[in-house]
Amino acid sequence: MKFSIIIPSWNNLEFLKLCISAIRKNSSYPHQIIVHVNEGADGTAQWVKEQEIEFTFTPENAGICRAVNHASELAATDYIVYMNDDMYALPRWDEILADEISKVPGDCFMLSSTMIEPYDTGNACVIVADYGRFAENFNEKKLLEEFFSLNKKDWSGSTWPPALVHRKWWEKVGGYSEEFSPGMSSDDDFAMKMWAEGCRIFKGVSASRVYHFVSKSTGRVVRNNGRIQFLKKWGIKQSMFHRFYLHRGEPYAGALKDPPFTFPYFAESVLAHIQKQLS
């Protein structure tokens, strides 16, 4: 097995079936698949048992952070991939990530596949192309014919799934921070924990692609105020982390450097300090 793929799922069985089907038929390597079943009122637990898929379970919706931490305890390979259940992995997604690993010096990195989404959310890191917004109108055939021709370069600022890290670093930073449950801003917090440990490679790999149906679970939860939590924990705003540290959405240019002490950075730091005191 190449990767341990952890997938949290909350009563989202039709998308989960599509997700796992794609992993099984479009991967170049065999992988360990681990699902965390949140509640499972739609028959998810029974289905994963029938499919002989490893899983963890909570009788309530534990949120993303607890879910991925539970699932990661079963990881048996050196690399953990966190993937959402509303994603469809496209051919060679894993082979391309494995090739990237072989090019990276050391094992402290965070790599992401590139998402194709059906509508524009203002995210500079994704490809916008509509192949359906629900399982029942998903145009799988057309997507498989066209996905690799969609233009996109490697990008900087990997934080969100599908995200790949070495299991050693996942364990060293303690996985996802459960104080961010149910999960808003937990991706950025995990990336900041990796940054604090010296990680400077946050690469979005263009050629490794997944189709993302967009927030089919997170749209149903009562959201934590992740932006304020991140600010209080790290002393900077998420927007600062994206702009000055990760250079999110910019063409990938290699390992990142500590942010320079420029006037814009100083001004944002002062504003962040004031906001932190007022929050």
Secondary structure as UniProt FT lines:
FT   STRAND          4..10
FT   HELIX           13..26
FT   STRAND          32..38
FT   TURN            41..42
FT   HELIX           44..50
FT   TURN            51..52
FT   STRAND          54..58
FT   HELIX           63..72
FT   TURN            73..74
FT   STRAND          79..82
FT   TURN            85..86
FT   STRAND          87..89
FT   TURN            91..92
FT   HELIX           93..103
FT   STRAND          110..117
FT   TURN            124..125
FT   STRAND          127..128
FT   HELIX           135..137
FT   HELIX           140..146
FT   HELIX           147..149
FT   STRAND          155..156
FT   STRAND          163..166
FT   HELIX           167..172
FT   TURN            173..174
FT   HELIX           178..180
FT   TURN            181..182
FT   TURN            184..185
FT   HELIX           186..196
FT   TURN            197..198
FT   STRAND          202..212
FT   TURN            216..217
FT   HELIX           218..220
FT   HELIX           226..234
FT   HELIX           238..240
FT   HELIX           241..246
FT   TURN            248..249
FT   HELIX           263..278
//
